[in-house]
Amino acid sequence: MGKLDGRVAVLTGAGRGIGAAVAETFAAEGACVVVNDLGAPMEGGGTDQGPAHEIAEKINAAGGKAVANTADVTSFEQTGELIQTAVREFGKMDILVNVAGIIRDSMIFKMDEAQWDSVIAVHLKGTFNTTRHASVHWRENRGGQFRLINFVSGSGLYGSPTQPNYAAAKMGIVGLTFSCANALGGYGVTSNCIAPVAFTRMTESLEGKATVMNYSASNPRISAQNVVPPVLYLAMEDSAWLNGRVIESGNGSIGLFSNPVMTRQVTKDGVWELDEAIQEMETSFRSAIESPNPFARKS
Ligand SMILES: NC(=O)c1ccc[n+]([C@@H]2O[C@H](COP(=O)([O-])OP(=O)(O)OC[C@H]3O[C@@H](n4cnc5c(N)ncnc54)[C@H](O)[C@@H]3O)[C@@H](O)[C@H]2O)c1
């Protein structure tokens, strides 16, 4: 018995890296999968039919069920067709995993409009596009056990200084996921985020650098495959209790983030005097922030 027997999944960005590892595991666990990948370079701006077809063929050769799809997730029209491919080929669509991504790094003061727009388009608009089309299918077929799994990043959660576009796009996806968790729960959909850590082409420039992780192709602990277990669990029917959460996965660690909670609040029954509000914030909030500004530049 596979953990995803009888389930149908659409995975974007599944021709390479983490997406490919997820697709292969889902298929090995019995899911029928649509392997979407535009075949873009790491910084976007190109296409290659190869990656999606190679992974789909690999899955089929191993006895699984897969079809390749090379839709561009930035296209509303093409992502509609992507979701329909699953329904046409496999009769339904239970699981959507949004993995597709590009990076175009720069400090905020050097970032140009194209860098900003392209990264927002692939990650945030792309995740909206697929999710929008999937949600229509799920709403029409309510009563199932549907799953939305969106890939986000520590870059947004921790505030990477060289990736303002990517950090913003990924935190936009966190907000989108929280909204879907509330909106779609009644239709049998759980919506969660995975913040992965893995050695792929996106992180290979970190190889040999002094980071807390040992980024290396020869380190199995930081492999794309080692991200997969919680993604698989989120896709399973057993995880119906888990909704609206962010889970970090990789380097041998699986972590649950807390959702934002207000830690201090000052209130007034009326209109604040400016100095009064400032004084209340100084008194109440300063003591709640234990460390100095965590985002302060380290020199
Ligand atoms: N590798 C990490 O440590 C890490 C860390 C944090 C977040 N992430 C996120 O995890 C996801 C997977 O990253 P990866 O490291 O496997 O990267 P990757 O570059 O190996 O894979 C990303 C895939 O997305 C595809 N893609 C890009 N634009 C597309 C588009 N418009 N339409 C369809 N497909 C498109 C690419 O062709 C590529 O195959 C991404 O969302 C990334 O931002 C990765």
The ligand as an SDF file (V2000), in Angstrom:
LIG
                    3D

 44 48  0  0  0  0  0  0  0  0999 V2000
   16.9680   25.0510   -2.3010 N   0  0  0  0  0  0  0  0  0  0  0  0
   16.6950   25.6780   -1.1500 C   0  0  0  0  0  0  0  0  0  0  0  0
   17.4460   25.5770   -0.1580 O   0  0  0  0  0  0  0  0  0  0  0  0
   15.4700   26.5180   -1.0410 C   0  0  0  0  0  0  0  0  0  0  0  0
   15.3420   27.3290    0.1060 C   0  0  0  0  0  0  0  0  0  0  0  0
   14.1860   28.0640    0.2710 C   0  0  0  0  0  0  0  0  0  0  0  0
   13.1730   27.9950   -0.6640 C   0  0  0  0  0  0  0  0  0  0  0  0
   13.3260   27.2240   -1.7920 N   0  0  0  0  0  0  0  0  0  0  0  0
   12.1920   27.1670   -2.7280 C   0  0  0  0  0  0  0  0  0  0  0  0
   11.9220   25.8120   -3.0330 O   0  0  0  0  0  0  0  0  0  0  0  0
   11.4320   25.7140   -4.3690 C   0  0  0  0  0  0  0  0  0  0  0  0
   12.2900   24.7240   -5.1680 C   0  0  0  0  0  0  0  0  0  0  0  0
   13.6100   25.2210   -5.2420 O   0  0  0  0  0  0  0  0  0  0  0  0
   14.8390   24.3810   -5.8250 P   0  0  0  0  0  0  0  0  0  0  0  0
   15.9710   24.6750   -4.9330 O   0  0  0  0  0  0  0  0  0  0  0  0
   14.4210   22.9840   -6.0740 O   0  0  0  0  0  0  0  0  0  0  0  0
   15.0830   25.1780   -7.2010 O   0  0  0  0  0  0  0  0  0  0  0  0
   15.3340   24.6820   -8.7160 P   0  0  0  0  0  0  0  0  0  0  0  0
   15.8360   25.8760   -9.4410 O   0  0  0  0  0  0  0  0  0  0  0  0
   16.1700   23.4510   -8.7100 O   0  0  0  0  0  0  0  0  0  0  0  0
   13.8670   24.2870   -9.2160 O   0  0  0  0  0  0  0  0  0  0  0  0
   12.8920   25.2530   -9.5100 C   0  0  0  0  0  0  0  0  0  0  0  0
   12.1580   24.8080  -10.7650 C   0  0  0  0  0  0  0  0  0  0  0  0
   11.1080   25.7630  -11.0430 O   0  0  0  0  0  0  0  0  0  0  0  0
   10.9890   25.8560  -12.4400 C   0  0  0  0  0  0  0  0  0  0  0  0
   10.3460   27.1090  -12.8450 N   0  0  0  0  0  0  0  0  0  0  0  0
   10.8720   28.3470  -12.7740 C   0  0  0  0  0  0  0  0  0  0  0  0
   10.0170   29.2510  -13.2790 N   0  0  0  0  0  0  0  0  0  0  0  0
    8.9090   28.5600  -13.6910 C   0  0  0  0  0  0  0  0  0  0  0  0
    7.6820   28.9460  -14.2920 C   0  0  0  0  0  0  0  0  0  0  0  0
    7.4330   30.2370  -14.5950 N   0  0  0  0  0  0  0  0  0  0  0  0
    6.7670   27.9900  -14.5450 N   0  0  0  0  0  0  0  0  0  0  0  0
    7.0310   26.6720  -14.2640 C   0  0  0  0  0  0  0  0  0  0  0  0
    8.1940   26.2630  -13.7030 N   0  0  0  0  0  0  0  0  0  0  0  0
    9.1200   27.1890  -13.4120 C   0  0  0  0  0  0  0  0  0  0  0  0
   12.4240   25.7790  -12.9550 C   0  0  0  0  0  0  0  0  0  0  0  0
   12.4720   25.4070  -14.3210 O   0  0  0  0  0  0  0  0  0  0  0  0
   13.0530   24.7580  -12.0010 C   0  0  0  0  0  0  0  0  0  0  0  0
   13.0900   23.4680  -12.5670 O   0  0  0  0  0  0  0  0  0  0  0  0
   11.4290   27.1310   -4.9370 C   0  0  0  0  0  0  0  0  0  0  0  0
   10.1660   27.7190   -4.7470 O   0  0  0  0  0  0  0  0  0  0  0  0
   12.4520   27.8370   -4.0670 C   0  0  0  0  0  0  0  0  0  0  0  0
   12.2330   29.2220   -4.0460 O   0  0  0  0  0  0  0  0  0  0  0  0
   14.4580   26.4890   -2.0020 C   0  0  0  0  0  0  0  0  0  0  0  0
  1  2  1  0
  2  3  2  0
  2  4  1  0
  4  5  1  0
  4 44  2  0
  5  6  2  0
  6  7  1  0
  7  8  2  0
  8  9  1  0
  8 44  1  0
  9 10  1  0
  9 42  1  0
 10 11  1  0
 11 12  1  0
 11 40  1  0
 12 13  1  0
 13 14  1  0
 14 15  2  0
 14 16  1  0
 14 17  1  0
 17 18  1  0
 18 19  2  0
 18 20  1  0
 18 21  1  0
 21 22  1  0
 22 23  1  0
 23 24  1  0
 23 38  1  0
 24 25  1  0
 25 26  1  0
 25 36  1  0
 26 27  1  0
 26 35  1  0
 27 28  2  0
 28 29  1  0
 29 30  1  0
 29 35  2  0
 30 31  1  0
 30 32  2  0
 32 33  1  0
 33 34  2  0
 34 35  1  0
 36 37  1  0
 36 38  1  0
 38 39  1  0
 40 41  1  0
 40 42  1  0
 42 43  1  0
M  CHG  2   8   1  16  -1
M  END
$$$$
